[in-house]
Amino acid sequence: MNNSNHTAGIKKILVANRGEIALRVMRSAREMGIKTVAIFSEADRNALHVKYADEAVCVGPPPSAASYLQIDKIIEVCKKLNVDAIHPGYGFLSENATFARRVTEADIIFIGPSPEAIEVMGSKLAAKEAVSKYDIPMVPGTPKAITDIEAAKVKAKEIGYPILIKASAGGGGKGMRVVENPADFEEQMNRAVSEAVSAFGDGAVFIEKYITSPKHIEIQVLGDTQGNVIHLFERECSIQRRHQKVIEEAPSAVVTPEIRQAMGEAAVNVAKACNYYGAGTVEFIADEHLNFYFLEMNTRLQVEHPVTEQITGIDLVKEQIKIAEGKALSLKQEDLSIQGHSIEVRVYAEDPKNNFLPDIGKLSTYKRPQGAGVRVDDGFEQGMDIPIYYDPMIAKLVTYGKDRAQAIERMIRAIEEYQIVGIETTLSFCRFVLQHEAFTSGKFDTNFVNKHFSPELLDQNNLSIQEQEEEATVAAAMVNFLLNCNYFIVYNYLIYKCLLLIFLAKGLKYPGLN
Ligand code: ADP
């Protein structure tokens, strides 16, 4: 247990993160009467998470390696400010076993699982081995890192092409290569290894059958230090670009109660296989018949956790904090049920018309949507810059409805209300997806972007209300201008006619007339 030295509840939490997730964690802490400490880099001096926290400390220059990833500095701040727990958020140090260990050794509570669980699940191969004693379906593939390329080719042929070469230490879709035929095997393998070495410092790669029309479906789990584990149903995360999620929803439009139960039980077993406590996510890949296979476990809170919160009514951060305090789960599996439907779109500073390349700059206009069933988790305000140093996510826009149709309607309306000027974002792409028949019917997979999307489709029909308003303003100005011109001509013509009559009546010659 990571918190054996603490008998009392947590009184002060340092959030070792930035932006929207730091704010999101602090909000739950505040509701629980817990004080908060922010850390920040020099690039984030005016960030909202810094303003929100009870105390804030600068930990270094903008690059994350020099600030947000500085383990020694973070622990030093905790000691100085009498912090008794650290929440790592996601990204940065959240899945770093060394960090979790160092924090615990410094007699500070790590709000997350044990370093051992992080270690096992941090390696896709170690994770597969750990869960092998349970009856958990796995994607056909090699159980160990490839050392002999000829033997690997034989195995790939046996599995059947296309195959996927994956980095064991992989994350963020890096070190992954699809191989369509044996002739490309060696080249793709070498590329995957060098990508894995440069991204993770670990060149271990393995092979998996490439599921051609896959759905990414994951299960949220919660475990306590007493060994109880429950699951909070599934999230469908198949709308991806570059193997990375951009729209998520709960529940899935296609998962049946039977599959949900089977997946939930498999996820609970995966968590039990590494004595998991805290909040975690077990990821599965499912084929077109919804046969599902274990992919990996993420030993932290996920970006898409709000959709689970919306349909279960459970605040996952509060649960994480209570578990870290050593409390037993107050929830039982049979107490949980799905209420309604929730969708999240990730608002990234990326240009969907330009291959989703990150965009940076100032949010010259930034107005969040509001109204029934809308939740915005963000860390920016109008006039702020999107720093180049960090993840380009601006916000998580989440809607909730009594059913899927209402959650979609509200999301489209919310996207239309969202006003972001100064930076290209994924919002227009998300609106396109939400209106697409493949999405509304639920019949989509991780290939949605390749199959259905091209930048030209973000045309006039896909303008946001703000863009429509801008267009309407320009059109109105033009009409006014033309009318004014016309009035001017008619007005002048009438004056000319009147003058002509006066001149004629007086027997005078009108100037300019011969
Ligand atoms: P990472 O840890 O890099 O995010 P994952 O194993 O979680 O890698 O996979 C990320 C995504 O890659 C999945 O959501 C899915 O879209 C795709 N993927 C992973 N494994 C397979 C597979 N065997 N077949 C097809 N697609 C896969």
Residues whose N, C-alpha, C, O or C-beta is under 5 A from the ligand:
A	BS01	ADP	V139 L164 G170 G171 G172 G173 K174 E208 K209 Y210 I211 P214 H216 H243 L295 T446
